[in-house]
Amino acid sequence: MPMFMCRWPNGSLSFVFAAKEDDAICQLDELGNAELAELTRIKHFMIDLELTEKGDLKSPEFGEETSAVVWERAFPYVGAAREEASIDKNLNLTPEGEDLMRKAVSKEKSRPLRIKSRKGVETELGKGTVFRLLLPLQQA
């Protein structure tokens, strides 16, 4: 069964298995109105999450092919900034790198999405523009 990556207008990402795009839209209605989102069918998916002592998941690591799709398709400006941003000897962003990243994130959040014409949403939550994550992810 294919997997779809959903890039929401607020910059969040969701992934869903569905037989076709319309089915993915229906499933994503649980999170928000996916008609306002950009859907991309992806061939490969791998993610590694660490369970913290607080019971949260943190530091999502994507597999190589998934990472390429995320940074090239869903977040091309941030992907480019990740390659260009300067880092210090501890691999942390320098102040200049942080500034470059802030600008890239801002640009991503304001960039128009590639959205196809789709059928209407089915759930009450999907009819709104509320976006939420089912599990909180924390960055390391």
C-alpha positions in Angstrom: 0.0 0.0 0.0 1.4 3.4 -0.9 2.4 6.0 1.7 1.6 9.7 1.4 3.5 12.6 2.9 1.2 15.5 3.9 2.8 19.0 4.2 0.4 21.1 6.1 0.2 24.9 5.6 1.6 25.5 9.2 4.8 23.5 8.2 3.9 20.2 10.0 4.2 16.9 8.3 2.0 13.8 8.5 2.5 10.4 6.9 -0.3 8.0 6.1 -0.7 4.7 4.3 -3.6 4.7 1.9 -4.6 2.9 -1.3 -5.0 6.2 -3.1 -4.8 10.0 -2.5 -8.6 10.3 -1.8 -8.3 7.7 0.9 -5.3 9.5 2.4 -7.4 12.8 2.5 -10.1 11.0 4.4 -7.7 9.6 7.0 -6.0 12.9 7.4 -9.3 14.5 8.2 -8.7 13.4 11.8 -5.9 16.0 11.9 -7.3 18.8 9.9 -8.5 19.8 6.4 -6.1 18.0 4.2 -7.6 19.7 1.2 -5.5 22.7 2.3 -2.3 20.6 2.4 0.2 19.3 -0.2 0.2 15.5 -0.6 3.1 13.6 -2.1 3.2 9.9 -2.7 6.5 8.5 -1.4 8.1 5.1 -2.2 10.3 4.7 0.8 9.7 5.5 4.5 11.9 5.0 7.5 12.0 7.0 10.7 13.9 6.4 14.0 12.5 7.8 17.2 14.0 7.7 20.7 11.8 7.2 23.8 12.8 9.6 26.5 12.6 9.0 30.3 9.7 11.4 30.3 7.7 9.2 28.0 8.1 11.4 24.9 9.6 10.7 21.5 12.5 12.9 20.4 15.0 13.5 17.7 13.3 12.0 14.7 15.9 10.6 12.3 14.7 9.7 8.8 16.2 7.0 6.6 18.3 8.3 3.7 15.6 8.1 1.1 12.9 9.5 3.3 15.2 12.3 4.4 15.8 13.3 0.7 12.0 13.5 0.1 11.4 15.5 3.3 14.2 18.1 2.7 13.9 18.3 -1.1 10.1 18.2 -1.5 8.4 19.2 1.7 11.0 21.8 2.9 13.4 22.8 0.1 14.4 26.1 1.6 15.2 24.5 5.0 17.0 21.6 3.2 19.2 24.1 1.4 19.9 26.0 4.6 20.8 22.8 6.4 23.6 22.3 3.8 24.8 25.9 3.9 24.4 26.9 7.5 27.7 27.3 9.4 28.3 25.1 12.4 30.9 25.1 15.3 33.2 22.4 16.3 30.4 20.8 18.4 28.2 20.6 15.3 25.9 23.3 16.7 24.7 26.1 14.5 26.7 29.3 14.8 24.7 32.6 15.2 25.0 33.1 11.5 23.8 29.6 10.9 20.8 30.1 13.2 19.9 33.3 11.4 20.1 31.5 8.0 17.9 28.7 9.4 15.3 31.2 10.9 15.0 32.9 7.5 14.6 29.5 5.7 11.9 28.4 8.1 10.0 31.7 7.7 10.2 31.4 3.9 8.9 27.8 4.1 5.9 28.8 6.2 5.0 31.5 3.7 5.6 29.5 0.5 2.5 28.5 -1.5 1.8 24.8 -1.4 1.2 22.7 -4.6 -2.4 21.6 -4.0 -4.6 19.7 -6.4 -8.4 20.1 -6.6 -9.9 17.5 -4.3 -13.2 16.3 -2.9 -14.7 17.7 0.3 -13.7 16.6 3.8 -15.8 14.2 5.8 -15.1 14.8 9.6 -16.0 17.8 11.7 -12.4 18.3 12.6 -11.3 18.1 9.0 -13.7 20.9 8.1 -11.8 23.2 10.4 -8.3 24.4 10.1 -7.0 22.9 13.3 -3.7 21.0 13.0 -2.4 18.8 15.8 0.1 16.0 16.3 -1.0 12.8 17.9 2.3 12.3 19.7 4.5 15.2 20.9 8.0 15.1 19.4 10.8 16.9 21.1 13.9 18.1 19.3 17.2 17.0 20.9 
